Amino acid sequence: MKSIFTFLFLFLFAFASYSQTDTTAIPLVAYWSKGDSYQFKITKVQKQWKAEKLTKNDSSSYLVNFQVVEANKSSYKIKWIYTNNLTKDYNIPEKLVSRLSKYKVTEVIYKTSETGVFQGIENWKEIGKMMKDLFSELIKLSEEEGKIADKEKFKSSMQSLEAVYSSKEGLEQLVFKELPFFHFAFGYQFARNIPLLYEEQLPNMFGGAPIRGDTKVYVNSVKEENETFVLMKEMKLNPDDTKQMLTDLFKKMHVPAADLKKMMDNAQVDVTDSNRYEYNYGVGLPVHIETFRKSLIDIDNEKGIRIDRISIELVQD
């Protein structure tokens, strides 16, 4: 069951009333030019509990360079560049880092619409190959250092990561999930003091029906003197859709039908998001984004909680 919970937490990350009415709309559009460059600080925190015991408490922080390499009437092409911390991310001894120097920098090339709507990573195949080669090197180095107690288990873990990196969907939804957050509000306009309520359709990593999410988006505050506004987004994933997605996952993991039925009949899954987005609408740029996802899972009398936080903060001179 431990391995099942590991998979669950990996892929689950992959989803008012007012006294007066002001219908003034705030549009968020990208006003970028070729050669524009901005730096952002990315911070990721992940905590996990099992049976009320903290079992994981990971955090990472790094700087990303956002570069506009193409700009035309219909789209933008962006480079998202950052330096990997191989020692911390993959627990590699400092003395061996030089052997992996070619994997130190990751460069993501992606495209947006003319208004800044995220359209997808373009060099996903190249990234997938690079990561496959890195994982092969990690296995080799670990064997040389004699640090693998269970070789088959270690290789299986590496293969699971490789599978995530090998698909466009895996990269966009799990590895570089900060990109959809970065571009979430672009291409839309938001009315002050009028919340937007809708059912969101989230892509299903396993090819099934989309995961529905009851969503509320509203403008929290506006500072016209700075041309900034704060947008809040709250979402709760549909429990039935989430359970069906997990059922599809377990089938792919070849869980026996009888065990699967027993696990899922009384399963409880609750996933909620609470995100805060601050944008400069004059330039069309995030100032500070904070996302928060809480996942509660109770399957076959095993309870788990996972908290995921991502911060994207503009580094200002």
TORNUDREN-468733 format. One record per residue (C-alpha): x, z, y; residue in three letters. Coordinates in steps of 0.02 Angstrom, whole numbers, padded with zeros to 5 digits, always signed. Each point is the difference from the previous one (the first is absolute). Last residue first. Layout:
<atoms>
XZYALA
...
</atoms>
This chain:
<atoms>
+00773-00444+02291ASP
-00151+00008-00116GLN
+00006+00011-00188VAL
-00177-00048-00053LEU
-00065+00118-00134GLU
-00070-00043-00171ILE
-00047+00155-00099SER
-00058-00005-00181ILE
-00079+00145-00095ARG
-00052+00008-00182ASP
-00077+00154-00080ILE
-00029+00007-00188ARG
-00107+00122-00098ILE
-00014+00016-00188GLY
-00118+00079-00124LYS
+00010-00019-00188GLU
-00162+00041-00089ASN
-00012-00175-00077ASP
+00013-00077+00174ILE
-00016+00093+00165ASP
+00082-00097+00142ILE
+00003+00041+00186LEU
+00086-00125+00115SER
+00032+00041+00183LYS
+00059-00137+00117ARG
+00070+00027+00175PHE
+00061-00133+00120THR
+00087+00027+00167GLU
+00033-00146+00117ILE
+00096+00016+00164HIS
+00029-00127+00138VAL
-00063-00155-00089PRO
+00018-00162+00099LEU
-00112-00125+00088GLY
+00088-00006+00168VAL
-00145+00059+00109GLY
-00094+00075-00147TYR
+00133+00132-00030ASN
-00057+00076-00163TYR
-00028+00173-00074GLU
-00070+00002-00177TYR
-00059+00157-00091ARG
-00046-00003-00183ASN
-00109+00111-00111SER
-00018-00068-00176ASP
-00097+00069-00148THR
+00015-00020-00189VAL
-00108+00100-00121ASP
+00007-00029-00188VAL
-00096+00103-00128GLN
+00006-00045-00185ALA
-00141+00059-00112ASN
-00025-00157-00104ASP
+00174-00068+00045MET
+00114+00097-00116MET
-00115+00002-00151LYS
-00035-00186+00017LYS
+00185-00038+00015LEU
+00044+00105-00152ASP
-00127-00096-00107ALA
+00058-00168+00069ALA
+00185+00034-00036PRO
+00110-00006+00158VAL
+00085-00170+00001HIS
+00081+00021+00172MET
-00097-00153+00057LYS
-00157+00089-00059LYS
+00052+00154+00099PHE
+00015-00104+00159LEU
-00172-00079-00024ASP
-00074+00173-00021THR
+00091+00055+00157LEU
-00079-00144+00097MET
-00170+00046-00070GLN
+00025+00181+00056LYS
+00044-00059+00175THR
-00153-00112+00009ASP
-00113+00143-00054ASP
+00080+00121+00124PRO
-00020-00118+00150ASN
+00151+00035+00110LEU
-00025+00110+00153LYS
+00063-00061+00168MET
+00037+00068+00173GLU
+00083-00104+00136LYS
+00043+00064+00172MET
+00057-00109+00146LEU
+00103+00063+00145VAL
+00019-00105+00157PHE
+00142-00057+00111THR
+00011-00102+00160GLU
+00106+00137+00079ASN
-00110+00026+00154GLU
-00152-00047-00107GLU
+00024+00148-00115LYS
-00138-00014-00131VAL
-00057+00128-00128SER
-00078+00018-00173ASN
-00060-00178-00027VAL
-00097-00009-00163TYR
+00014-00063-00178VAL
-00108+00063-00143LYS
+00019-00065-00177THR
-00091+00015-00166ASP
+00123-00079-00121GLY
-00033-00129-00135ARG
+00134-00043-00127ILE
+00005-00188-00030PRO
-00056-00067-00171ALA
+00135-00017-00132GLY
+00171-00080+00012GLY
+00103+00153-00041PHE
+00064+00038+00175MET
-00178+00002+00066ASN
-00010-00052+00182PRO
-00096+00115+00117LEU
-00172-00050+00065GLN
-00054+00108+00146GLU
-00180+00053+00025GLU
-00040+00021+00183TYR
-00028+00122+00142LEU
+00073-00038+00172LEU
-00016+00143+00122PRO
-00064-00032+00177ILE
+00085+00110+00130ASN
+00113-00140+00063ARG
-00028-00168-00082ALA
+00144-00067-00103PHE
+00069-00177+00000GLN
+00079-00079-00151TYR
+00147-00116-00036GLY
+00123+00140-00031PHE
-00069+00167-00060ALA
+00087+00018-00168PHE
+00164-00087+00044HIS
+00118+00149-00022PHE
-00108+00072-00141PHE
+00009-00167-00093PRO
+00191+00006+00022LEU
+00021+00184-00047GLU
-00054-00044-00177LYS
+00171-00078-00030PHE
+00022+00056-00181VAL
-00178+00033-00058LEU
-00127-00122+00071GLN
+00111-00139+00070GLU
+00137+00005-00133LEU
-00121+00022-00144GLY
-00112-00140+00062GLU
+00146-00123+00015LYS
+00053+00040-00177SER
+00171+00041-00074SER
+00027+00164+00093TYR
-00138+00092-00093VAL
+00057-00068-00169ALA
+00180+00052+00038GLU
-00058+00178+00032LEU
-00083+00005-00171SER
+00154-00080-00078GLN
+00111+00135+00074MET
-00111+00136-00075SER
+00003-00087-00169SER
+00190-00011+00010LYS
+00011+00187+00032PHE
-00119+00041-00143LYS
+00098-00112-00118GLU
+00167+00074+00052LYS
-00051+00183-00021ASP
+00139+00115+00061ALA
+00067-00128+00123ILE
+00140+00068+00109LYS
+00147-00062-00103GLY
+00086-00070+00154GLU
+00016-00172-00079GLU
-00182+00006-00057GLU
-00056+00046+00175SER
+00102-00141+00075LEU
-00076-00129-00118LYS
-00177+00060+00029ILE
+00028-00001+00188LEU
+00073-00175-00007GLU
-00153-00065-00092SER
-00110+00087+00129PHE
+00095-00085+00141LEU
-00016-00172-00082ASP
-00188+00024-00016LYS
-00004+00060+00181MET
+00087-00157+00062MET
-00112-00111-00105LYS
-00158+00082+00070GLY
+00065-00013+00179ILE
+00034-00186-00024GLU
-00173-00026-00074LYS
-00082+00096+00142TRP
+00079-00110+00134ASN
-00164-00044+00088GLU
-00083+00170+00015ILE
-00183-00014+00050GLY
-00129-00040+00132GLN
+00005+00152+00115PHE
-00112-00027+00153VAL
+00107-00014+00158GLY
-00116-00103+00111THR
+00085-00167-00038GLU
-00012+00042-00184SER
+00138+00095-00088THR
+00144-00049-00115LYS
+00130+00096-00098TYR
+00186+00006-00029ILE
+00067+00161-00075VAL
+00186+00033+00011GLU
+00071+00142-00104THR
+00178+00057+00034VAL
+00107+00101-00122LYS
-00024-00109-00153TYR
+00163-00094+00021LYS
+00091+00167+00012SER
-00041+00047-00180LEU
+00178+00025-00061ARG
+00039+00091+00162SER
-00132+00130-00042VAL
+00094+00058-00155LEU
+00108+00137+00079LYS
-00152+00066+00095GLU
-00089+00041-00162PRO
-00166-00094-00018ILE
-00161+00102+00004ASN
-00108-00155+00023TYR
-00080+00030+00169ASP
+00128+00130+00058LYS
+00164-00089-00037THR
-00071-00174+00024LEU
-00062+00036+00176ASN
-00062-00176+00035ASN
+00028-00076+00172THR
-00146-00081+00089TYR
-00062-00169+00058ILE
-00177-00062+00033TRP
+00014-00182+00053LYS
-00158-00074+00074ILE
-00077-00174+00006LYS
-00141-00020+00125TYR
-00152-00113-00011SER
-00120-00130+00071SER
+00061-00044+00174LYS
+00184+00027-00041ASN
+00124+00142-00020ALA
+00147+00006-00121GLU
+00138+00129-00028VAL
-00090+00153+00070VAL
+00108+00147-00052GLN
-00054+00175-00054PHE
+00153+00107-00041ASN
-00036+00148-00113VAL
+00076+00173+00007LEU
-00007+00122-00145TYR
-00084+00159-00061SER
-00032+00061-00176SER
-00100+00141-00077SER
-00034+00064-00175ASP
-00089+00156-00060ASN
-00053-00014-00182LYS
-00063+00123-00129THR
-00090+00127+00108LEU
-00104+00105-00119LYS
-00189+00006+00021GLU
-00027-00072-00176ALA
+00104-00149+00054LYS
+00050-00020+00181TRP
+00079-00146+00091GLN
+00076-00022+00170LYS
+00056-00162+00081GLN
+00072-00020+00173VAL
+00053-00163+00082LYS
+00080-00017+00172THR
+00029-00167+00085ILE
+00088-00005+00169LYS
-00030-00163+00092PHE
+00115-00116+00097GLN
-00061-00148+00101TYR
+00061-00179+00020SER
-00077-00147+00091ASP
+00100-00159-00031GLY
-00150-00116-00012LYS
-00139+00069+00107SER
-00135+00129-00032TRP
-00169+00034+00078TYR
-00085+00060-00160ALA
-00184+00036+00030VAL
-00095+00165+00000LEU
-00162-00013+00097PRO
-00079+00153+00082ILE
-00187-00020+00028ALA
-00100+00084+00137THR
-00165+00054-00078THR
-00001+00174+00077ASP
-00142+00104-00068THR
-00033+00180+00049GLN
-00017+00169-00084SER
+00083-00057-00159TYR
-00031+00019-00188SER
+00111-00016-00126ALA
+00692-00426-00851PHE
+00237-00051-00127ALA
-00003+00188+00020PHE
-00112+00006-00146LEU
+00125-00112-00088PHE
+00149+00117-00007LEU
-00105+00158-00021PHE
-00088-00071-00151LEU
+00159-00065-00081PHE
+00084+00171+00009THR
-00161+00080-00063PHE
+00003-00113-00152ILE
+00181+00045-00035SER
-00044+00186-00002LYS
-00148-00030-00117MET
</atoms>
